[in-house]
Amino acid sequence: LAWMMRKAMQCGLSFTQKALDQYLPVDPRKVTADAHDEWKLIPWGIAKHRTVPQRSFMASSVQARLDKSAAYRPPNLNLSEGQLQGYGSTDVLG
């Protein structure tokens, strides 16, 4: 949520101080927390992951998770030896 809030703020959206305090600080230890499977939430179960086009921007937490977990290798990302390839990066951990 923090990266979306930062992008929204760049476009002029404002948030309450309570929301900023709660969601903007990103704990770097959370990059290895359990990932959810968004398709389990859809009752009709359309199990097709979206395509992530080249030149998309990834949150820095994605590469951090890749670095810390050899099991985390989403099939819809362009990776080379565990490194994101062809994407920009948005710092969400700083």
All heavy atoms as an XYZ file, in Angstrom:
740
protein
N       0.818     -1.193      0.000
C       0.000      0.000      0.000
C       0.865      1.263      0.000
O       0.482      2.268     -0.576
C      -0.938     -0.025      1.204
C      -1.925      1.120      1.325
C      -2.812      1.216      0.101
C      -2.774      0.941      2.561
N       2.030      1.214      0.606
C       2.874      2.408      0.714
C       3.241      2.966     -0.651
O       3.196      4.185     -0.867
C       4.127      2.089      1.528
N       3.606      2.105     -1.598
C       4.001      2.622     -2.911
C       2.834      3.285     -3.616
O       2.999      4.294     -4.297
C       4.649      1.544     -3.770
C       3.739      0.481     -4.283
C       3.438     -0.704     -3.701
C       2.999      0.511     -5.511
N       2.552     -1.418     -4.474
C       2.265     -0.691     -5.603
C       2.885      1.436     -6.537
C       1.436     -0.992     -6.656
C       2.050      1.129     -7.607
C       1.342     -0.070     -7.658
N       1.623      2.736     -3.455
C       0.455      3.350     -4.081
C       0.160      4.703     -3.443
O      -0.204      5.659     -4.137
C      -0.758      2.429     -3.970
C      -0.674      1.220     -4.870
S      -2.199      0.275     -4.924
C      -2.137     -0.566     -3.337
N       0.322      4.783     -2.130
C       0.097      6.057     -1.451
C       1.104      7.102     -1.935
O       0.736      8.256     -2.176
C       0.200      5.884      0.064
C      -0.985      5.153      0.661
S      -0.824      4.895      2.441
C      -0.999      6.564      3.059
N       2.360      6.711     -2.072
C       3.370      7.669     -2.546
C       3.053      8.156     -3.962
O       3.189      9.340     -4.269
C       4.757      7.029     -2.496
C       5.288      6.909     -1.089
C       6.751      6.449     -1.083
N       7.232      6.348      0.270
C       7.385      5.202      0.929
N       7.109      4.052      0.347
N       7.828      5.198      2.173
N       2.639      7.248     -4.826
C       2.272      7.640     -6.195
C       1.058      8.569     -6.167
O       1.011      9.564     -6.897
C       1.970      6.411     -7.059
C       3.189      5.593     -7.401
C       4.090      6.362     -8.336
C       5.239      5.507     -8.787
N       6.190      6.246     -9.606
N       0.076      8.254     -5.347
C      -1.123      9.096     -5.241
C      -0.773     10.488     -4.717
O      -1.300     11.498     -5.203
C      -2.151      8.426     -4.334
N       0.150     10.567     -3.757
C       0.574     11.852     -3.217
C       1.291     12.675     -4.284
O       1.141     13.894     -4.342
C       1.452     11.661     -1.975
C       0.644     11.136     -0.805
S       1.482     10.883      0.780
C       3.173     10.696      0.438
N       2.055     12.012     -5.162
C       2.715     12.716     -6.262
C       1.697     13.338     -7.215
O       1.986     14.314     -7.898
C       3.640     11.780     -7.034
C       4.870     11.361     -6.268
C       5.667     10.290     -7.000
O       5.293      9.805     -8.067
N       6.787      9.886     -6.412
N       0.498     12.758     -7.249
C      -0.571     13.272     -8.111
C      -1.476     14.261     -7.377
O      -2.494     14.693     -7.918
C      -1.409     12.109     -8.649
S      -0.500     11.042     -9.775
N      -1.125     14.574     -6.125
C      -1.867     15.591     -5.391
C      -2.862     15.090     -4.365
O      -3.526     15.894     -3.701
N      -3.005     13.787     -4.213
C      -3.933     13.254     -3.214
C      -3.325     13.417     -1.827
O      -2.119     13.246     -1.645
C      -4.198     11.769     -3.495
C      -5.315     11.104     -2.691
C      -6.658     11.720     -3.030
C      -5.340      9.620     -2.965
N      -4.144     13.751     -0.876
C      -3.637     13.886      0.493
C      -4.247     12.800      1.375
O      -5.321     12.274      1.081
C      -3.953     15.273      1.054
O      -5.338     15.498      1.089
N      -3.531     12.479      2.441
C      -3.951     11.461      3.395
C      -3.916     12.043      4.794
O      -3.160     12.983      5.061
C      -3.009     10.243      3.328
C      -3.092      9.492      2.038
C      -2.229      9.787      0.994
C      -4.023      8.489      1.856
C      -2.294      9.107     -0.207
C      -4.099      7.792      0.665
C      -3.237      8.102     -0.371
N      -4.683     11.460      5.681
C      -4.635     11.887      7.074
C      -3.291     11.489      7.665
O      -2.634     10.551      7.178
C      -5.744     11.231      7.904
O      -5.514      9.814      7.941
C      -7.129     11.543      7.348
N      -2.883     12.168      8.711
C      -1.630     11.828      9.368
C      -1.679     10.405      9.910
O      -0.688      9.678      9.881
C      -1.313     12.821     10.495
C       0.085     12.653     11.043
C       1.160     12.842      9.980
O       1.142     13.807      9.229
N       2.110     11.915      9.901
N      -2.865      9.989     10.381
C      -3.013      8.623     10.896
C      -2.708      7.593      9.801
O      -2.001      6.613     10.032
C      -4.431      8.413     11.439
C      -4.662      7.041     12.013
C      -6.072      6.889     12.547
C      -6.289      5.474     13.061
N      -7.659      5.260     13.530
N      -3.223      7.819      8.591
C      -2.963      6.894      7.474
C      -1.489      6.904      7.096
O      -0.899      5.843      6.845
C      -3.824      7.269      6.269
N      -0.875      8.079      7.049
C       0.552      8.170      6.728
C       1.386      7.411      7.751
O       2.289      6.656      7.388
C       0.995      9.634      6.676
C       0.378     10.478      5.564
C       0.738     11.939      5.757
C       0.799      9.978      4.204
N       1.085      7.614      9.026
C       1.834      6.945     10.095
C       1.660      5.432     10.055
O       2.576      4.682     10.359
C       1.403      7.463     11.475
C       1.787      8.916     11.706
O       2.649      9.439     10.968
O       1.206      9.528     12.622
N       0.464      4.991      9.668
C       0.170      3.555      9.678
C       0.723      2.824      8.465
O       1.201      1.701      8.581
C      -1.339      3.334      9.758
C      -1.733      1.876      9.841
C      -3.228      1.688     10.056
O      -3.982      2.643     10.191
N      -3.657      0.445     10.076
N       0.694      3.441      7.295
C       0.989      2.700      6.069
C       2.289      3.071      5.353
O       2.809      2.278      4.585
C      -0.174      2.823      5.083
C      -1.444      2.237      5.613
C      -2.535      3.032      5.914
C      -1.549      0.860      5.834
C      -3.706      2.482      6.410
C      -2.715      0.302      6.334
C      -3.787      1.125      6.619
O      -4.935      0.576      7.120
N       2.811      4.278      5.555
C       4.019      4.641      4.820
C       5.295      3.984      5.322
O       6.118      3.588      4.508
C       4.201      6.159      4.773
C       3.386      6.869      3.698
C       3.804      8.325      3.603
C       3.495      6.209      2.347
N       5.497      3.844      6.617
C       6.734      3.150      7.023
C       6.633      1.668      6.653
O       5.703      0.987      7.072
C       6.785      3.321      8.533
C       5.723      4.298      8.891
C       4.740      4.304      7.761
N       7.550      1.193      5.840
C       7.540     -0.211      5.432
C       8.662     -0.922      6.179
O       9.828     -0.545      6.067
C       7.732     -0.355      3.907
C       7.783     -1.821      3.513
C       6.617      0.360      3.172
N       8.295     -1.934      6.941
C       9.275     -2.725      7.686
C       9.970     -3.673      6.710
O       9.325     -4.567      6.156
C       8.563     -3.502      8.781
C       9.499     -4.290      9.671
O      10.670     -4.490      9.294
O       9.047     -4.735     10.739
N      11.282     -3.504      6.469
C      11.985     -4.368      5.506
C      11.906     -5.851      5.849
O      12.030     -6.693      4.966
C      13.435     -3.887      5.572
C      13.380     -2.538      6.179
C      12.156     -2.506      7.041
N      11.659     -6.175      7.109
C      11.544     -7.599      7.482
C      10.293     -8.239      6.906
O      10.211     -9.453      6.776
C      11.555     -7.751      9.003
C      12.873     -7.314      9.637
C      12.780     -7.295     11.117
N      11.817     -6.252     11.480
C      11.437     -5.966     12.712
N      11.910     -6.646     13.718
N      10.570     -5.005     12.957
N       9.330     -7.425      6.513
C       8.078     -7.968      5.983
C       8.195     -8.486      4.554
O       7.281     -9.132      4.064
C       6.970     -6.922      6.074
C       6.548     -6.665      7.502
C       5.358     -5.769      7.562
C       4.930     -5.592      9.011
N       3.758     -4.749      9.127
N       9.313     -8.220      3.883
C       9.443     -8.706      2.507
C       9.477    -10.228      2.449
O       9.228    -10.811      1.402
C      10.660     -8.119      1.753
C      10.568     -6.618      1.670
C      11.962     -8.561      2.335
N       9.768    -10.870      3.563
C       9.776    -12.340      3.576
C       8.547    -12.915      4.272
O       8.490    -14.120      4.505
C      11.053    -12.873      4.248
O      11.155    -12.335      5.559
C      12.288    -12.519      3.440
N       7.562    -12.077      4.567
C       6.315    -12.580      5.166
C       5.588    -13.455      4.148
O       5.894    -13.438      2.951
C       5.439    -11.410      5.598
N       4.633    -14.229      4.617
C       3.878    -15.096      3.716
C       3.213    -14.283      2.616
O       2.564    -13.264      2.883
C       2.800    -15.865      4.482
C       3.374    -16.912      5.406
O       4.539    -17.323      5.198
O       2.678    -17.324      6.350
N       3.384    -14.722      1.388
C       2.708    -14.089      0.253
C       1.316    -14.693      0.130
O       1.119    -15.876      0.389
C       3.509    -14.332     -1.027
N       0.372    -13.872     -0.262
C      -0.979    -14.401     -0.454
C      -1.143    -14.844     -1.904
O      -0.434    -14.390     -2.789
C      -2.028    -13.352     -0.083
C      -2.114    -12.220     -1.055
N      -1.247    -11.152     -1.036
C      -2.955    -12.000     -2.082
C      -1.558    -10.324     -2.004
N      -2.585    -10.809     -2.663
N      -2.075    -15.741     -2.104
C      -2.410    -16.177     -3.455
C      -3.734    -15.525     -3.808
O      -4.791    -15.952     -3.347
C      -2.515    -17.700     -3.518
C      -2.792    -18.210     -4.925
O      -3.115    -17.387     -5.811
O      -2.688    -19.421     -5.138
N      -3.661    -14.453     -4.596
C      -4.862    -13.677     -4.879
C      -5.959    -14.489     -5.551
O      -7.130    -14.175     -5.454
C      -4.524    -12.444     -5.726
C      -4.057    -12.732     -7.125
C      -2.571    -13.067     -7.246
O      -1.882    -13.251     -6.254
O      -2.104    -13.155     -8.387
N      -5.605    -15.565     -6.227
C      -6.618    -16.361     -6.916
C      -7.453    -17.190     -5.965
O      -8.553    -17.603     -6.307
C      -5.963    -17.233     -7.986
C      -5.410    -16.375     -9.080
C      -4.097    -16.159     -9.357
C      -6.141    -15.562     -9.990
N      -3.967    -15.267    -10.392
C      -5.207    -14.884    -10.798
C      -7.500    -15.334    -10.196
C      -5.593    -14.002    -11.794
C      -7.876    -14.449    -11.199
C      -6.939    -13.811    -11.983
N      -6.970    -17.439     -4.766
C      -7.778    -18.168     -3.786
C      -8.934    -17.311     -3.287
O      -9.893    -17.819     -2.731
C      -6.910    -18.609     -2.609
C      -5.946    -19.708     -2.977
C      -5.148    -20.137     -1.773
C      -4.171    -21.239     -2.176
N      -3.315    -21.617     -1.065
N      -8.845    -16.005     -3.478
C      -9.887    -15.093     -3.017
C     -11.054    -14.991     -3.985
O     -12.122    -14.523     -3.635
C      -9.291    -13.693     -2.805
C      -8.120    -13.604     -1.835
C      -7.564    -12.184     -1.812
C      -8.547    -14.026     -0.443
N     -10.854    -15.436     -5.231
C     -11.898    -15.338     -6.245
C     -12.699    -16.646     -6.262
O     -12.141    -17.702     -6.558
C     -11.283    -15.056     -7.632
C     -10.520    -13.739     -7.584
C     -12.341    -15.041     -8.712
C      -9.758    -13.422     -8.842
N     -13.975    -16.572     -5.928
C     -14.761    -17.813     -5.800
C     -14.871    -18.639     -7.071
O     -14.976    -19.847     -7.023
C     -16.132    -17.331     -5.331
C     -16.174    -15.878     -5.587
C     -14.770    -15.388     -5.653
N     -14.835    -17.995     -8.242
C     -14.950    -18.761     -9.476
C     -13.596    -19.247     -9.993
O     -13.525    -19.996    -10.948
C     -15.692    -17.976    -10.552
C     -15.095    -16.638    -10.845
C     -14.117    -16.372    -11.749
C     -15.405    -15.397    -10.230
N     -13.794    -15.042    -11.724
C     -14.584    -14.412    -10.806
C     -16.310    -15.002     -9.244
C     -14.634    -13.081    -10.426
C     -16.349    -13.672     -8.881
C     -15.524    -12.745     -9.458
N     -12.513    -18.829     -9.376
C     -11.192    -19.407     -9.586
C     -10.591    -19.303    -10.967
O     -10.124    -20.280    -11.522
N     -10.581    -18.120    -11.559
C      -9.933    -17.936    -12.850
C      -8.432    -17.834    -12.589
O      -7.915    -16.776    -12.268
C     -10.441    -16.676    -13.567
C     -11.953    -16.738    -13.736
C      -9.742    -16.497    -14.909
C     -12.580    -15.461    -14.222
N      -7.744    -18.938    -12.712
C      -6.326    -18.989    -12.319
C      -5.390    -18.603    -13.450
O      -4.706    -19.424    -14.033
C      -5.997    -20.378    -11.802
N      -5.374    -17.315    -13.788
C      -4.442    -16.836    -14.807
C      -3.774    -15.576    -14.259
O      -4.438    -14.581    -13.986
C      -5.161    -16.509    -16.108
C      -4.216    -16.044    -17.179
C      -4.939    -15.712    -18.463
C      -3.903    -15.217    -19.462
N      -4.480    -14.373    -20.471
N      -2.475    -15.642    -14.094
C      -1.745    -14.483    -13.596
C      -1.581    -13.467    -14.709
O      -1.402    -13.820    -15.874
C      -0.381    -14.901    -13.050
C      -0.488    -15.689    -11.785
N      -0.597    -15.093    -10.557
C      -0.529    -17.023    -11.563
C      -0.690    -16.016     -9.626
N      -0.651    -17.201    -10.205
N      -1.606    -12.212    -14.336
C      -1.466    -11.151    -15.336
C      -0.052    -11.120    -15.897
O       0.901    -11.524    -15.246
C      -1.821     -9.803    -14.734
C      -0.856     -9.344    -13.671
C      -1.353     -8.046    -13.032
N      -0.491     -7.672    -11.932
C       0.401     -6.701    -11.990
N       0.549     -6.004    -13.094
N       1.151     -6.411    -10.951
N       0.058    -10.635    -17.095
C       1.362    -10.432    -17.719
C       1.923     -9.114    -17.210
O       1.202     -8.121    -17.136
C       1.214    -10.375    -19.244
O       0.654    -11.610    -19.680
C       2.549    -10.155    -19.924
N       3.185     -9.101    -16.846
C       3.840     -7.876    -16.394
C       4.749     -7.416    -17.528
O       5.778     -8.033    -17.797
C       4.657     -8.105    -15.102
C       5.288     -6.807    -14.641
C       3.777     -8.700    -14.010
N       4.352     -6.358    -18.227
C       5.132     -5.941    -19.391
C       6.500     -5.384    -19.027
O       6.702     -4.851    -17.936
C       4.269     -4.855    -20.035
C       3.209     -4.505    -19.068
C       3.179     -5.539    -18.000
N       7.435     -5.528    -19.956
C       8.735     -4.885    -19.809
C       8.495     -3.393    -19.629
O       7.490     -2.868    -20.070
C       9.592     -5.139    -21.047
C       9.964     -6.584    -21.241
C      10.943     -7.079    -20.176
O      11.811     -6.356    -19.729
N      10.792     -8.312    -19.771
N       9.413     -2.723    -18.992
C       9.351     -1.296    -18.700
C       8.364     -0.970    -17.595
O       8.111      0.194    -17.327
C       9.075     -0.460    -19.940
C      10.151     -0.610    -21.002
C       9.853      0.224    -22.187
N       8.489     -0.069    -22.634
C       7.961      0.301    -23.762
N       8.665      0.999    -24.598
N       6.730     -0.002    -24.085
N       7.761     -1.990    -16.967
C       6.940     -1.742    -15.785
C       7.858     -1.392    -14.632
O       9.056     -1.663    -14.669
C       6.140     -2.999    -15.414
O       5.207     -3.313    -16.404
N       7.312     -0.810    -13.599
C       8.088     -0.509    -12.406
C       7.714     -1.491    -11.315
O       6.547     -1.785    -11.108
C       7.837      0.927    -11.936
C       8.653      1.919    -12.690
C       8.273      2.327    -13.952
C       9.814      2.428    -12.148
C       9.034      3.227    -14.669
C      10.588      3.334    -12.851
C      10.192      3.731    -14.110
N       8.718     -2.016    -10.648
C       8.536     -2.944     -9.539
C       8.912     -2.254     -8.237
O       9.870     -1.477     -8.194
C       9.451     -4.167     -9.697
C       9.125     -5.037    -10.860
S       7.628     -5.939    -10.494
C       7.206     -6.443    -12.129
N       8.177     -2.570     -7.198
C       8.560     -2.101     -5.869
C       9.876     -2.774     -5.490
O      10.106     -3.944     -5.831
C       7.480     -2.449     -4.852
N      10.734     -2.044     -4.818
C      12.028     -2.605     -4.414
C      11.857     -3.833     -3.528
O      12.740     -4.681     -3.451
C      12.869     -1.548     -3.703
O      12.169     -1.004     -2.596
N      10.704     -3.967     -2.894
C      10.446     -5.134     -2.044
C      10.371     -6.424     -2.854
O      10.619     -7.507     -2.325
C       9.161     -4.938     -1.239
O       8.067     -4.719     -2.108
N      10.049     -6.328     -4.156
C       9.988     -7.537     -4.995
C      11.390     -8.129     -5.132
O      11.594     -9.324     -4.905
C       9.386     -7.231     -6.383
C       9.453     -8.459     -7.282
C       7.962     -6.736     -6.247
N      12.379     -7.296     -5.473
C      13.744     -7.805     -5.587
C      14.265     -8.252     -4.224
O      14.969     -9.254     -4.127
C      14.676     -6.766     -6.194
C      16.076     -7.299     -6.469
C      16.091     -8.472     -7.437
O      15.651     -8.343     -8.576
N      16.595     -9.619     -7.007
N      13.891     -7.540     -3.168
C      14.326     -7.948     -1.826
C      13.789     -9.336     -1.481
O      14.503    -10.169     -0.928
C      13.872     -6.930     -0.789
N      12.543     -9.618     -1.846
C      11.976    -10.953     -1.601
C      12.687    -11.994     -2.450
O      12.996    -13.089     -1.982
C      10.476    -10.981     -1.886
C       9.842    -12.340     -1.628
C       8.359    -12.341     -1.916
N       7.581    -11.750     -0.864
C       7.081    -12.422      0.169
N       7.282    -13.711      0.271
N       6.372    -11.819      1.087
N      12.968    -11.672     -3.708
C      13.701    -12.592     -4.574
C      15.072    -12.919     -3.984
O      15.530    -14.060     -4.027
C      13.875    -11.990     -5.972
C      12.615    -11.909     -6.833
C      12.816    -10.943     -7.980
C      12.215    -13.280     -7.331
N      15.738    -11.899     -3.421
C      17.060    -12.079     -2.832
C      17.028    -12.971     -1.592
O      17.964    -13.724     -1.337
C      17.676    -10.733     -2.444
C      18.007     -9.859     -3.648
O      18.063    -10.391     -4.786
O      18.184     -8.645     -3.446
N      15.938    -12.910     -0.849
C      15.866    -13.627      0.432
C      15.192    -14.990      0.348
O      15.279    -15.775      1.276
C      15.151    -12.760      1.465
C      15.939    -11.520      1.830
C      15.185    -10.685      2.844
C      15.885     -9.393      3.133
N      17.011     -9.492      3.992
N      14.503    -15.260     -0.768
C      13.765    -16.518     -0.860
C      13.936    -17.158     -2.236
O      13.365    -16.683     -3.223
C      12.273    -16.276     -0.594
O      11.539    -17.462     -0.832
N      14.690    -18.240     -2.283
C      14.890    -18.961     -3.550
C      13.589    -19.578     -4.048
O      13.452    -19.869     -5.236
C      15.955    -20.039     -3.381
N      12.616    -19.762     -3.158
C      11.331    -20.350     -3.543
C      10.412    -19.325     -4.221
O       9.450    -19.691     -4.882
C      10.632    -20.941     -2.324
N      10.703    -18.050     -4.047
C       9.855    -17.000     -4.621
C      10.329    -16.678     -6.039
O      11.308    -15.967     -6.242
C       9.906    -15.744     -3.745
C       9.032    -14.622     -4.253
C       7.650    -14.725     -4.252
C       9.597    -13.448     -4.733
C       6.852    -13.694     -4.714
C       8.814    -12.405     -5.203
C       7.443    -12.535     -5.186
O       6.658    -11.509     -5.648
N       9.658    -17.250     -6.998
C       9.987    -17.030     -8.406
C       8.690    -16.973     -9.214
O       8.304    -17.930     -9.887
C      10.892    -18.149     -8.959
C      12.264    -18.238     -8.297
C      13.088    -16.980     -8.599
N      14.426    -17.030     -8.046
C      14.785    -16.539     -6.855
N      13.886    -15.997     -6.063
N      16.026    -16.593     -6.436
N       7.958    -15.844     -9.141
C       6.704    -15.749     -9.887
C       6.923    -15.991    -11.374
O       7.825    -15.397    -11.975
C       6.248    -14.308     -9.627
C       6.936    -13.912     -8.360
C       8.251    -14.627     -8.387
N       6.126    -16.853    -11.971
C       6.327    -17.196    -13.374
C       6.029    -16.054    -14.346
O       6.453    -16.091    -15.494
C       5.372    -18.370    -13.605
C       4.338    -18.224    -12.546
C       5.015    -17.594    -11.375
N       5.323    -15.025    -13.886
C       4.974    -13.926    -14.784
C       5.982    -12.779    -14.750
O       5.768    -11.754    -15.379
C       3.568    -13.405    -14.483
C       3.412    -12.927    -13.055
O       4.160    -13.312    -12.158
N       2.417    -12.107    -12.818
N       7.113    -12.965    -14.041
C       8.155    -11.946    -14.018
C       9.335    -12.385    -14.877
O       9.659    -13.567    -14.944
C       8.653    -11.699    -12.590
C       7.649    -11.111    -11.617
C       8.295    -10.888    -10.260
C       7.053     -9.819    -12.154
N       9.970    -11.426    -15.514
C      11.161    -11.706    -16.302
C      12.357    -11.697    -15.352
O      12.742    -10.641    -14.842
C      11.329    -10.654    -17.406
C      12.462    -10.970    -18.335
O      12.860    -12.124    -18.472
N      12.985     -9.957    -18.989
N      12.916    -12.881    -15.099
C      14.016    -13.036    -14.156
C      15.213    -13.685    -14.831
O      15.058    -14.505    -15.738
C      13.601    -13.923    -12.974
C      12.407    -13.485    -12.149
C      12.041    -14.564    -11.136
C      12.687    -12.172    -11.454
N      16.385    -13.327    -14.359
C      17.608    -13.997    -14.758
C      18.421    -14.224    -13.496
O      18.850    -13.260    -12.851
C      18.396    -13.148    -15.759
O      19.623    -13.785    -16.066
N      18.574    -15.479    -13.138
C      19.304    -15.866    -11.928
C      18.803    -15.103    -10.704
O      19.576    -14.605     -9.895
C      20.804    -15.675    -12.125
C      21.350    -16.561    -13.226
C      22.855    -16.417    -13.412
O      23.521    -15.818    -12.545
O      23.343    -16.922    -14.424
N      17.470    -15.016    -10.594
C      16.856    -14.386     -9.428
C      16.858    -12.872     -9.434
O      16.479    -12.245     -8.452
N      17.238    -12.263    -10.566
C      17.262    -10.803    -10.669
C      16.198    -10.343    -11.665
O      16.060    -10.909    -12.746
C      18.639    -10.311    -11.138
C      19.778    -10.668    -10.209
C      19.643     -9.989     -8.851
O      19.529     -8.785     -8.756
N      19.654    -10.791     -7.795
N      15.443     -9.318    -11.279
C      14.460     -8.741    -12.191
C      15.172     -8.189    -13.420
O      16.216     -7.550    -13.298
C      13.695     -7.620    -11.494
C      12.746     -8.051    -10.382
C      12.315     -6.846     -9.561
C      11.539     -8.776    -10.955
N      14.604     -8.427    -14.585
C      15.215     -7.990    -15.837
C      14.215     -7.131    -16.624
O      13.106     -7.569    -16.891
C      15.624     -9.191    -16.692
C      16.648    -10.079    -16.054
C      17.978     -9.379    -15.867
O      18.540     -8.838    -16.807
N      18.481     -9.388    -14.649
N      14.641     -5.916    -16.974
C      13.826     -5.066    -17.840
C      12.791     -4.211    -17.132
O      11.957     -3.614    -17.791
N      12.834     -4.149    -15.815
C      11.864     -3.354    -15.067
C      12.564     -2.192    -14.383
O      13.712     -2.282    -13.981
C      11.208     -4.203    -13.972
C      10.536     -5.452    -14.473
C      11.063     -6.705    -14.187
C       9.373     -5.389    -15.226
C      10.448     -7.861    -14.645
C       8.760     -6.548    -15.691
C       9.299     -7.774    -15.404
O       8.681     -8.908    -15.853
N      11.814     -1.098    -14.224
C      12.283     -0.009    -13.379
C      12.014     -0.401    -11.927
O      11.338     -1.383    -11.649
N      12.529      0.397    -11.008
C      12.349      0.087     -9.591
C      11.859      1.318     -8.845
O      12.316      2.433     -9.108
C      13.662     -0.390     -8.979
O      13.488     -0.673     -7.604
N      10.907      1.104     -7.960
C      10.418      2.147     -7.078
C      10.777      1.768     -5.663
O      10.396      0.688     -5.190
C       8.874      2.281     -7.201
O       8.555      2.612     -8.549
C       8.351      3.348     -6.283
N      11.535      2.624     -4.981
C      11.989      2.312     -3.621
C      10.829      2.444     -2.641
O      10.267      3.514     -2.487
C      13.129      3.228     -3.202
C      13.683      2.868     -1.838
O      13.487      1.716     -1.394
O      14.330      3.731     -1.220
N      10.462      1.350     -2.036
C       9.408      1.376     -1.010
C       9.974      1.035      0.367
O       9.271      1.100      1.358
C       8.255      0.406     -1.337
C       7.569      0.811     -2.632
C       8.708     -1.026     -1.379
N      11.224      0.668      0.415
C      11.818      0.249      1.679
C      12.661      1.348      2.314
O      13.092      1.213      3.454
C      12.669     -1.014      1.484
C      11.899     -2.223      0.968
C      12.854     -3.360      0.652
C      10.860     -2.657      1.974
N      12.936      2.417      1.589
C      13.814      3.466      2.071
C      13.177      4.441      3.001
O      12.096      4.481      3.386
